[in-house]
Amino acid sequence: MSYAVDLKNFKLIPNLGLYRTKIIKNYLEILDSVQGQKALILDNTLCYSLELILPFSVMKEHGISYTKFLRTHQGVIPFNKLIYIVRSDPSLMKILANHILNQETIKHNSDQLNSTHISEGSSTKEIKEENNENGIQKEKQIQDKEEKEFFVYFVPNITQTCEALLEKFGVSGSINYGNFNLGLIPYDQDVYSLSNELCFQQLISDDITPLTNITNSLIELQSFIGVIPNICYAGKYSKILTKMLLRKRKENELDDSIPPQIEHLFLIDRNLDLITPMATPLNYEGLIDHLYEINETMLQCDTKIFRKPITDKPTTRIQCNCNDKFFIKVRDLHITKIYNTIKNVVDELENAKNVKEHSKTLTQLSNHLLYLKQLKMQEKSIILHYDIVQNIRELTQNSRFFTRRLNAELSLLIVDENCINYIEELIFKNNDIVSTLKLLCLHSMITNGYKVKKYNFLINQIIQTYGYEHMHTILSLQKLGMFTKMDNKKNKKKFDTLRQSLNLINEKYENNLDITYIHSGVAPIIPRMAQILFTKGWNALNEIINPLLTVDTGKEKQSISQSATRVNENKIEKPICLIFFVGGATFSEISALRFLNKHSKTRVHFVIGNSHITNGSKIIRDCFLKEDNF
């Protein structure tokens, strides 16, 4: 089964499919670079991204006969050639080193292992850890004279830290190193991601290596879709990225005769708006990510929430993107509308099965059968999402905690109502630290910080309740401006001014005529900035954000040939703008930008690029102290 996004009918960026084909080619070159039968060992967090490029069933044709996930204390793999694909994450290096050292203890004869262990249609998670379906455990493991070979490919590239750690752990000399830049993977027809979950964490640690990965990916994209003529940026990292892009374009001598399929690139730093991710999203896709988490388009949830058993495993995974035609219809809806919408479709499905009641003539019968066929194709998805929505209702409507928490957030966002007593209560009750810190930070950013006495009190309470290791978390949040002392010199609250100048509040959000519906009356900040940029212009946006956010902003032009310009001027559709979130985009922001495409008077059609998909919980966890390999 292929999980790759269907790009055949995506007319907005015709050459996007060619770009993805190049990514597939890069992946296959890695597999084919090692001759003969071999084993593939994957970093668990990359498995979904790799499935969006290439079905695992195809790997049989490229010599992959055995697949495992990288984790500590695995058994010895009965192959002499091992390919590892891992993120350049220092915390993985000890696991990787232990795995390699374990393989070197015994050498095996792999000549007898001819059968493949990746069945047609199998998914990553379904690959058995013991790989015993095809009889591998029945094979005798006998010593072999041939040395094992280890090929380690780092996504997106190896870092000096990773290399030093592998040398420290004594395996550096055994490894053949390589880099694998995944590039911008289509998560959806309008969403392209680098799947670099480490990006935000690295940037807040003053490590700008992710910017090289973004630059290379955007340059390669332009080699297929043409040079993007207009670049705007907002934020420290976006400014650096713009300079890197312009320099790299000159070095690579990109072909400027290709008519640009994307005319605008808007680069924006995640940390220009850390308020939106801290608030609970109330669009369907955002809320299921908030409650269960969606990783690389895959929602993994407990099978107990479904009325009918769909698997004998404790969890199941559901792809959430444009491959599911029903999901497209509901993903951007507000949660108050989702239940009735899905219920109506379920009722419609049941009623549609009674053909006699709906068809009198041959034409009516033919049309009805076609309609019924379309509904039947979506039936599984409809039923699954109906059960998920029922579970969400139980978790939200019947939960005093959820209701109280949501009311506290909205009161803060709309009228600055103080919720400090509630935050202290959460800490006192030892509530989940991630959830508690999200509200603590939201309060701090909206109210310009805490008074010194209260600030110190909160730090003491956090350390006593959750442990001293979270002193590092507090320092990281301070550095980001998410948890700060009140500045008495600033009388005007920054968010107050933003709220007014960006028109962030609309309490009549139920009419669904504005992006404020996504947070029940509050607009996500970055999509609102994009809306102003492409309705009122760059100067209008600059006048709003520069005095308030004190960030680097600017715009650049990239020259293209006259022939490319002439072809582009003949276009009737809105020009395409790639808005790229440096440090991660949220599902609420993605929904807001889709809304602008359908309902707004913006001069462009937005598609979304990002280093990765994030949410408030992931941002908080990025501030946690990571395992020290040294």
PASE-543220 format. One record per residue (C-alpha): x, y, z; residue number from 1. Coordinates in steps of 0.1 Angstrom, whole numbers, always signed. Layout:
PT; x; y; z; zaro
PT; X; Y; Z; NUM;
...
END
This chain:
PT; x; y; z; zaro
PT; +0; +0; +0; 1;
PT; +13; +34; -9; 2;
PT; +9; +64; +15; 3;
PT; +23; +89; -10; 4;
PT; +2; +119; -17; 5;
PT; -15; +118; -51; 6;
PT; -1; +148; -71; 7;
PT; -14; +138; -105; 8;
PT; -44; +161; -104; 9;
PT; -26; +189; -86; 10;
PT; -25; +217; -112; 11;
PT; -12; +246; -91; 12;
PT; +24; +234; -91; 13;
PT; +26; +209; -120; 14;
PT; +63; +201; -115; 15;
PT; +60; +191; -79; 16;
PT; +57; +155; -89; 17;
PT; +90; +157; -107; 18;
PT; +106; +171; -76; 19;
PT; +93; +142; -55; 20;
PT; +105; +117; -81; 21;
PT; +140; +132; -75; 22;
PT; +137; +125; -38; 23;
PT; +126; +89; -46; 24;
PT; +157; +86; -68; 25;
PT; +180; +98; -41; 26;
PT; +165; +72; -17; 27;
PT; +168; +43; -42; 28;
PT; +204; +53; -49; 29;
PT; +212; +48; -12; 30;
PT; +196; +14; -12; 31;
PT; +213; +4; -45; 32;
PT; +247; +17; -34; 33;
PT; +251; -14; -13; 34;
PT; +253; -45; -35; 35;
PT; +235; -77; -28; 36;
PT; +210; -86; -1; 37;
PT; +211; -63; +30; 38;
PT; +192; -52; +61; 39;
PT; +177; -18; +66; 40;
PT; +176; -3; +101; 41;
PT; +155; +28; +105; 42;
PT; +152; +55; +131; 43;
PT; +116; +50; +144; 44;
PT; +107; +87; +139; 45;
PT; +116; +86; +101; 46;
PT; +95; +56; +92; 47;
PT; +63; +76; +83; 48;
PT; +82; +101; +63; 49;
PT; +100; +74; +43; 50;
PT; +66; +57; +36; 51;
PT; +54; +90; +21; 52;
PT; +82; +87; -4; 53;
PT; +83; +50; -12; 54;
PT; +62; +20; -2; 55;
PT; +82; -5; +18; 56;
PT; +70; -33; -5; 57;
PT; +91; -17; -33; 58;
PT; +123; -23; -13; 59;
PT; +124; -60; -22; 60;
PT; +133; -50; -57; 61;
PT; +164; -32; -43; 62;
PT; +178; -59; -22; 63;
PT; +162; -51; +12; 64;
PT; +153; -84; +27; 65;
PT; +151; -75; +64; 66;
PT; +139; -43; +82; 67;
PT; +141; -34; +118; 68;
PT; +138; -2; +139; 69;
PT; +167; +12; +157; 70;
PT; +165; +8; +195; 71;
PT; +186; -4; +224; 72;
PT; +196; -40; +230; 73;
PT; +184; -55; +197; 74;
PT; +195; -89; +188; 75;
PT; +221; -96; +161; 76;
PT; +209; -92; +125; 77;
PT; +217; -122; +102; 78;
PT; +230; -101; +74; 79;
PT; +265; -89; +67; 80;
PT; +255; -56; +50; 81;
PT; +235; -32; +72; 82;
PT; +221; +2; +61; 83;
PT; +211; +26; +88; 84;
PT; +190; +57; +82; 85;
PT; +189; +79; +112; 86;
PT; +184; +116; +122; 87;
PT; +215; +135; +132; 88;
PT; +203; +135; +168; 89;
PT; +230; +133; +194; 90;
PT; +207; +114; +217; 91;
PT; +205; +85; +192; 92;
PT; +243; +80; +189; 93;
PT; +247; +58; +219; 94;
PT; +218; +36; +207; 95;
PT; +234; +34; +173; 96;
PT; +268; +26; +187; 97;
PT; +254; -2; +209; 98;
PT; +236; -17; +180; 99;
PT; +267; -18; +158; 100;
PT; +289; -32; +186; 101;
PT; +263; -59; +192; 102;
PT; +264; -68; +155; 103;
PT; +302; -71; +156; 104;
PT; +301; -97; +183; 105;
PT; +289; -125; +160; 106;
PT; +292; -127; +122; 107;
PT; +265; -145; +103; 108;
PT; +261; -163; +70; 109;
PT; +235; -144; +50; 110;
PT; +238; -165; +19; 111;
PT; +210; -189; +30; 112;
PT; +185; -160; +36; 113;
PT; +169; -156; +2; 114;
PT; +133; -150; +12; 115;
PT; +121; -114; +15; 116;
PT; +105; -102; +48; 117;
PT; +86; -72; +35; 118;
PT; +52; -83; +23; 119;
PT; +31; -64; -3; 120;
PT; +10; -38; +14; 121;
PT; +28; -40; +48; 122;
PT; +32; -8; +67; 123;
PT; +62; +2; +87; 124;
PT; +46; -5; +121; 125;
PT; +34; -39; +109; 126;
PT; +69; -51; +102; 127;
PT; +74; -77; +129; 128;
PT; +102; -70; +153; 129;
PT; +113; -106; +152; 130;
PT; +108; -109; +114; 131;
PT; +98; -145; +119; 132;
PT; +70; -147; +93; 133;
PT; +93; -160; +66; 134;
PT; +114; -183; +87; 135;
PT; +144; -161; +96; 136;
PT; +144; -175; +132; 137;
PT; +145; -210; +117; 138;
PT; +178; -203; +99; 139;
PT; +209; -215; +117; 140;
PT; +231; -186; +127; 141;
PT; +266; -198; +118; 142;
PT; +298; -179; +120; 143;
PT; +311; -164; +88; 144;
PT; +345; -152; +77; 145;
PT; +331; -121; +59; 146;
PT; +332; -89; +79; 147;
PT; +300; -70; +86; 148;
PT; +297; -37; +68; 149;
PT; +278; -8; +83; 150;
PT; +265; +21; +61; 151;
PT; +250; +49; +82; 152;
PT; +231; +77; +64; 153;
PT; +222; +108; +84; 154;
PT; +191; +129; +78; 155;
PT; +197; +155; +67; 156;
PT; +235; +153; +73; 157;
PT; +260; +142; +98; 158;
PT; +271; +168; +124; 159;
PT; +304; +172; +141; 160;
PT; +287; +163; +174; 161;
PT; +274; +130; +161; 162;
PT; +307; +121; +145; 163;
PT; +325; +129; +178; 164;
PT; +301; +108; +198; 165;
PT; +304; +78; +175; 166;
PT; +342; +81; +178; 167;
PT; +339; +83; +216; 168;
PT; +318; +51; +216; 169;
PT; +344; +32; +195; 170;
PT; +325; +26; +163; 171;
PT; +336; +54; +140; 172;
PT; +361; +33; +122; 173;
PT; +335; +6; +114; 174;
PT; +311; +30; +97; 175;
PT; +307; +41; +61; 176;
PT; +291; +75; +64; 177;
PT; +266; +92; +41; 178;
PT; +241; +120; +41; 179;
PT; +204; +119; +30; 180;
PT; +186; +151; +26; 181;
PT; +150; +140; +24; 182;
PT; +139; +174; +9; 183;
PT; +104; +188; +11; 184;
PT; +81; +158; +14; 185;
PT; +45; +164; +2; 186;
PT; +24; +157; +33; 187;
PT; -6; +170; +14; 188;
PT; -12; +187; -20; 189;
PT; -7; +220; -2; 190;
PT; +17; +211; +26; 191;
PT; +54; +203; +22; 192;
PT; +77; +194; +51; 193;
PT; +113; +187; +57; 194;
PT; +103; +164; +86; 195;
PT; +131; +179; +107; 196;
PT; +117; +175; +142; 197;
PT; +150; +188; +157; 198;
PT; +149; +221; +139; 199;
PT; +133; +243; +166; 200;
PT; +153; +226; +193; 201;
PT; +185; +233; +174; 202;
PT; +176; +269; +166; 203;
PT; +169; +278; +203; 204;
PT; +203; +263; +211; 205;
PT; +219; +288; +187; 206;
PT; +226; +260; +162; 207;
PT; +217; +272; +127; 208;
PT; +226; +240; +108; 209;
PT; +189; +234; +100; 210;
PT; +190; +265; +78; 211;
PT; +215; +248; +54; 212;
PT; +191; +219; +50; 213;
PT; +162; +243; +43; 214;
PT; +183; +263; +18; 215;
PT; +194; +232; -1; 216;
PT; +158; +219; -3; 217;
PT; +144; +252; -15; 218;
PT; +172; +255; -41; 219;
PT; +165; +220; -54; 220;
PT; +128; +227; -55; 221;
PT; +134; +258; -76; 222;
PT; +154; +237; -101; 223;
PT; +121; +220; -109; 224;
PT; +95; +247; -105; 225;
PT; +115; +278; -116; 226;
PT; +132; +306; -97; 227;
PT; +109; +322; -71; 228;
PT; +111; +359; -81; 229;
PT; +98; +375; -48; 230;
PT; +111; +368; -13; 231;
PT; +98; +383; +19; 232;
PT; +111; +375; +53; 233;
PT; +103; +382; +89; 234;
PT; +126; +370; +117; 235;
PT; +163; +365; +126; 236;
PT; +166; +331; +110; 237;
PT; +145; +339; +80; 238;
PT; +168; +368; +72; 239;
PT; +199; +345; +74; 240;
PT; +180; +320; +53; 241;
PT; +172; +346; +26; 242;
PT; +209; +355; +23; 243;
PT; +219; +319; +21; 244;
PT; +193; +313; -7; 245;
PT; +205; +342; -27; 246;
PT; +241; +332; -24; 247;
PT; +233; +295; -32; 248;
PT; +213; +305; -62; 249;
PT; +244; +323; -77; 250;
PT; +266; +293; -69; 251;
PT; +242; +268; -84; 252;
PT; +234; +289; -115; 253;
PT; +197; +280; -114; 254;
PT; +180; +280; -148; 255;
PT; +160; +312; -148; 256;
PT; +142; +304; -181; 257;
PT; +117; +281; -164; 258;
PT; +84; +300; -159; 259;
PT; +81; +302; -121; 260;
PT; +53; +280; -107; 261;
PT; +56; +298; -73; 262;
PT; +59; +335; -75; 263;
PT; +62; +345; -38; 264;
PT; +82; +330; -9; 265;
PT; +73; +343; +26; 266;
PT; +98; +330; +51; 267;
PT; +88; +335; +88; 268;
PT; +103; +324; +121; 269;
PT; +83; +302; +144; 270;
PT; +93; +323; +174; 271;
PT; +76; +354; +161; 272;
PT; +45; +338; +173; 273;
PT; +47; +313; +202; 274;
PT; +12; +323; +215; 275;
PT; -8; +305; +189; 276;
PT; +8; +271; +195; 277;
PT; +1; +274; +233; 278;
PT; -36; +278; +227; 279;
PT; -59; +248; +222; 280;
PT; -68; +245; +185; 281;
PT; -105; +240; +178; 282;
PT; -105; +229; +142; 283;
PT; -108; +192; +138; 284;
PT; -73; +184; +125; 285;
PT; -57; +206; +151; 286;
PT; -77; +191; +179; 287;
PT; -70; +155; +170; 288;
PT; -33; +165; +169; 289;
PT; -37; +182; +203; 290;
PT; -54; +151; +218; 291;
PT; -36; +122; +201; 292;
PT; -8; +137; +180; 293;
PT; -4; +134; +142; 294;
PT; +31; +125; +131; 295;
PT; +40; +128; +94; 296;
PT; +3; +126; +84; 297;
PT; -3; +95; +106; 298;
PT; -27; +96; +135; 299;
PT; -20; +67; +159; 300;
PT; -48; +61; +185; 301;
PT; -62; +34; +208; 302;
PT; -84; +9; +190; 303;
PT; -107; +9; +221; 304;
PT; -123; +41; +208; 305;
PT; -137; +24; +178; 306;
PT; -171; +6; +180; 307;
PT; -161; -22; +156; 308;
PT; -127; -39; +159; 309;
PT; -104; -28; +131; 310;
PT; -73; -46; +141; 311;
PT; -62; -71; +168; 312;
PT; -34; -46; +179; 313;
PT; -39; -22; +208; 314;
PT; -33; +8; +185; 315;
PT; -41; +16; +149; 316;
PT; -29; +43; +126; 317;
PT; -50; +64; +102; 318;
PT; -36; +86; +75; 319;
PT; -48; +122; +77; 320;
PT; -43; +140; +44; 321;
PT; -58; +145; +10; 322;
PT; -56; +108; +2; 323;
PT; -87; +105; +24; 324;
PT; -115; +123; +4; 325;
PT; -138; +124; +34; 326;
PT; -111; +138; +57; 327;
PT; -106; +167; +33; 328;
PT; -143; +177; +39; 329;
PT; -140; +178; +77; 330;
PT; -104; +186; +87; 331;
PT; -108; +224; +88; 332;
PT; -142; +225; +105; 333;
PT; -147; +240; +140; 334;
PT; -153; +212; +165; 335;
PT; -188; +225; +173; 336;
PT; -198; +218; +136; 337;
PT; -180; +185; +131; 338;
PT; -203; +162; +150; 339;
PT; -235; +171; +132; 340;
PT; -216; +172; +99; 341;
PT; -203; +136; +103; 342;
PT; -236; +124; +117; 343;
PT; -255; +137; +87; 344;
PT; -230; +120; +64; 345;
PT; -235; +87; +83; 346;
PT; -273; +90; +80; 347;
PT; -269; +99; +44; 348;
PT; -248; +68; +38; 349;
PT; -275; +46; +54; 350;
PT; -303; +62; +35; 351;
PT; -284; +61; +2; 352;
PT; -283; +23; +4; 353;
PT; -321; +22; -3; 354;
PT; -319; +27; -40; 355;
PT; -356; +23; -46; 356;
PT; -366; +53; -26; 357;
PT; -342; +76; -45; 358;
PT; -345; +65; -81; 359;
PT; -375; +63; -105; 360;
PT; -359; +67; -139; 361;
PT; -329; +50; -154; 362;
PT; -309; +82; -153; 363;
PT; -318; +87; -116; 364;
PT; -308; +52; -109; 365;
PT; -275; +56; -127; 366;
PT; -267; +88; -109; 367;
PT; -277; +73; -76; 368;
PT; -255; +43; -81; 369;
PT; -225; +65; -89; 370;
PT; -232; +86; -58; 371;
PT; -235; +55; -37; 372;
PT; -202; +41; -51; 373;
PT; -185; +74; -41; 374;
PT; -200; +72; -6; 375;
PT; -191; +35; -2; 376;
PT; -154; +43; -11; 377;
PT; -154; +68; +18; 378;
PT; -175; +46; +42; 379;
PT; -145; +32; +62; 380;
PT; -131; +67; +68; 381;
PT; -166; +81; +77; 382;
PT; -171; +55; +103; 383;
PT; -136; +58; +118; 384;
PT; -139; +96; +121; 385;
PT; -174; +93; +135; 386;
PT; -160; +72; +163; 387;
PT; -130; +96; +168; 388;
PT; -155; +125; +171; 389;
PT; -175; +106; +196; 390;
PT; -144; +100; +217; 391;
PT; -135; +137; +214; 392;
PT; -169; +146; +227; 393;
PT; -163; +124; +257; 394;
PT; -129; +140; +263; 395;
PT; -141; +176; +259; 396;
PT; -178; +181; +267; 397;
PT; -178; +156; +296; 398;
PT; -145; +169; +310; 399;
PT; -146; +197; +336; 400;
PT; -108; +200; +332; 401;
PT; -110; +206; +294; 402;
PT; -138; +231; +297; 403;
PT; -122; +250; +325; 404;
PT; -88; +250; +307; 405;
PT; -104; +263; +275; 406;
PT; -123; +290; +293; 407;
PT; -91; +302; +310; 408;
PT; -73; +303; +276; 409;
PT; -100; +322; +258; 410;
PT; -105; +347; +287; 411;
PT; -67; +354; +286; 412;
PT; -66; +358; +248; 413;
PT; -98; +379; +244; 414;
PT; -99; +401; +276; 415;
PT; -66; +395; +295; 416;
PT; -85; +379; +324; 417;
PT; -59; +367; +350; 418;
PT; -58; +329; +355; 419;
PT; -27; +328; +378; 420;
PT; -47; +310; +406; 421;
PT; -57; +283; +382; 422;
PT; -20; +279; +371; 423;
PT; -9; +275; +407; 424;
PT; -36; +250; +413; 425;
PT; -24; +229; +383; 426;
PT; +12; +229; +397; 427;
PT; -1; +220; +432; 428;
PT; -21; +191; +418; 429;
PT; +10; +178; +399; 430;
PT; -9; +182; +366; 431;
PT; +10; +171; +335; 432;
PT; +40; +194; +332; 433;
PT; +36; +201; +295; 434;
PT; +0; +211; +298; 435;
PT; +8; +233; +328; 436;
PT; +37; +250; +312; 437;
PT; +17; +258; +281; 438;
PT; -8; +278; +301; 439;
PT; +19; +293; +323; 440;
PT; +37; +306; +291; 441;
PT; +5; +317; +275; 442;
PT; -3; +338; +305; 443;
PT; +32; +353; +306; 444;
PT; +33; +362; +269; 445;
PT; -1; +379; +270; 446;
PT; +3; +398; +302; 447;
PT; +40; +409; +297; 448;
PT; +54; +385; +323; 449;
PT; +50; +380; +360; 450;
PT; +58; +403; +389; 451;
PT; +92; +394; +404; 452;
PT; +78; +379; +436; 453;
PT; +52; +358; +417; 454;
PT; +78; +348; +391; 455;
PT; +103; +335; +417; 456;
PT; +74; +317; +435; 457;
PT; +63; +299; +404; 458;
PT; +99; +288; +396; 459;
PT; +102; +273; +431; 460;
PT; +69; +255; +428; 461;
PT; +78; +240; +394; 462;
PT; +112; +228; +407; 463;
PT; +96; +213; +439; 464;
PT; +68; +196; +420; 465;
PT; +84; +184; +388; 466;
PT; +121; +181; +396; 467;
PT; +153; +201; +395; 468;
PT; +160; +190; +359; 469;
PT; +133; +214; +348; 470;
PT; +155; +243; +357; 471;
PT; +169; +239; +322; 472;
PT; +133; +240; +308; 473;
PT; +127; +273; +327; 474;
PT; +159; +288; +313; 475;
PT; +150; +278; +278; 476;
PT; +115; +293; +281; 477;
PT; +130; +325; +295; 478;
PT; +154; +327; +265; 479;
PT; +124; +324; +241; 480;
PT; +105; +351; +260; 481;
PT; +78; +326; +269; 482;
PT; +82; +328; +307; 483;
PT; +95; +362; +319; 484;
PT; +95; +388; +346; 485;
PT; +73; +418; +341; 486;
PT; +91; +448; +326; 487;
PT; +78; +478; +346; 488;
PT; +91; +502; +319; 489;
PT; +66; +488; +294; 490;
PT; +32; +500; +303; 491;
PT; +15; +488; +271; 492;
PT; +11; +451; +267; 493;
PT; +26; +439; +234; 494;
PT; -3; +414; +228; 495;
PT; -28; +442; +235; 496;
PT; -14; +462; +206; 497;
PT; -11; +431; +184; 498;
PT; -47; +422; +192; 499;
PT; -59; +456; +179; 500;
PT; -35; +462; +150; 501;
PT; -39; +427; +135; 502;
PT; -76; +425; +143; 503;
PT; -71; +392; +161; 504;
PT; -105; +390; +180; 505;
PT; -139; +384; +165; 506;
PT; -165; +371; +191; 507;
PT; -190; +365; +162; 508;
PT; -168; +337; +149; 509;
PT; -197; +312; +145; 510;
PT; -205; +327; +111; 511;
PT; -172; +311; +98; 512;
PT; -164; +343; +78; 513;
PT; -129; +348; +93; 514;
PT; -100; +328; +105; 515;
PT; -109; +337; +141; 516;
PT; -132; +306; +141; 517;
PT; -102; +283; +146; 518;
PT; -96; +294; +182; 519;
PT; -132; +303; +190; 520;
PT; -128; +340; +183; 521;
PT; -91; +344; +181; 522;
PT; -71; +345; +148; 523;
PT; -37; +327; +145; 524;
PT; -11; +355; +143; 525;
PT; +11; +344; +114; 526;
PT; -18; +336; +89; 527;
PT; -33; +371; +98; 528;
PT; +1; +386; +90; 529;
PT; +1; +368; +57; 530;
PT; -34; +380; +50; 531;
PT; -24; +416; +56; 532;
PT; +8; +412; +35; 533;
PT; -12; +401; +4; 534;
PT; -41; +424; +8; 535;
PT; -27; +457; +21; 536;
PT; +10; +452; +11; 537;
PT; +44; +449; +26; 538;
PT; +46; +484; +41; 539;
PT; +13; +479; +59; 540;
PT; +25; +447; +76; 541;
PT; +59; +462; +83; 542;
PT; +44; +492; +101; 543;
PT; +25; +469; +124; 544;
PT; +50; +442; +133; 545;
PT; +83; +461; +134; 546;
PT; +76; +484; +163; 547;
PT; +60; +456; +183; 548;
PT; +81; +426; +176; 549;
PT; +114; +443; +169; 550;
PT; +124; +417; +143; 551;
PT; +144; +417; +111; 552;
PT; +121; +421; +81; 553;
PT; +128; +427; +44; 554;
PT; +121; +417; +9; 555;
PT; +143; +406; -21; 556;
PT; +139; +401; -58; 557;
PT; +153; +373; -78; 558;
PT; +157; +380; -115; 559;
PT; +142; +356; -141; 560;
PT; +145; +357; -179; 561;
PT; +122; +378; -200; 562;
PT; +108; +346; -217; 563;
PT; +98; +332; -183; 564;
PT; +82; +365; -173; 565;
PT; +61; +366; -205; 566;
PT; +48; +331; -200; 567;
PT; +39; +339; -164; 568;
PT; +20; +371; -173; 569;
PT; -4; +350; -193; 570;
PT; -16; +331; -162; 571;
PT; -52; +338; -152; 572;
PT; -52; +321; -117; 573;
PT; -39; +337; -85; 574;
PT; -1; +335; -82; 575;
PT; +12; +309; -57; 576;
PT; +28; +320; -24; 577;
PT; +49; +294; -5; 578;
PT; +47; +305; +31; 579;
PT; +76; +287; +49; 580;
PT; +76; +283; +87; 581;
PT; +112; +282; +100; 582;
PT; +108; +262; +132; 583;
PT; +75; +244; +125; 584;
PT; +39; +251; +115; 585;
PT; +7; +241; +134; 586;
PT; -24; +225; +121; 587;
PT; -44; +256; +132; 588;
PT; -22; +278; +110; 589;
PT; -25; +254; +81; 590;
PT; -63; +255; +84; 591;
PT; -63; +293; +86; 592;
PT; -43; +296; +54; 593;
PT; -66; +272; +36; 594;
PT; -95; +293; +48; 595;
PT; -79; +324; +33; 596;
PT; -75; +306; +0; 597;
PT; -113; +299; -1; 598;
PT; -128; +330; +14; 599;
PT; -104; +359; +15; 600;
PT; -95; +386; -10; 601;
PT; -58; +380; -8; 602;
PT; -40; +384; -41; 603;
PT; -23; +349; -38; 604;
PT; -30; +313; -32; 605;
PT; -11; +299; -2; 606;
PT; +8; +266; -1; 607;
PT; +26; +258; +31; 608;
PT; +62; +247; +37; 609;
PT; +78; +240; +70; 610;
PT; +107; +224; +88; 611;
PT; +82; +202; +105; 612;
PT; +47; +201; +119; 613;
PT; +46; +212; +155; 614;
PT; +22; +221; +184; 615;
PT; +24; +236; +218; 616;
PT; +33; +203; +235; 617;
PT; +62; +197; +211; 618;
PT; +75; +232; +216; 619;
PT; +75; +228; +254; 620;
PT; +92; +194; +251; 621;
PT; +119; +209; +229; 622;
PT; +128; +230; +259; 623;
PT; +134; +200; +281; 624;
PT; +169; +188; +290; 625;
PT; +179; +161; +266; 626;
PT; +199; +130; +275; 627;
PT; +236; +139; +277; 628;
PT; +256; +114; +256; 629;
PT; +289; +128; +269; 630;
END
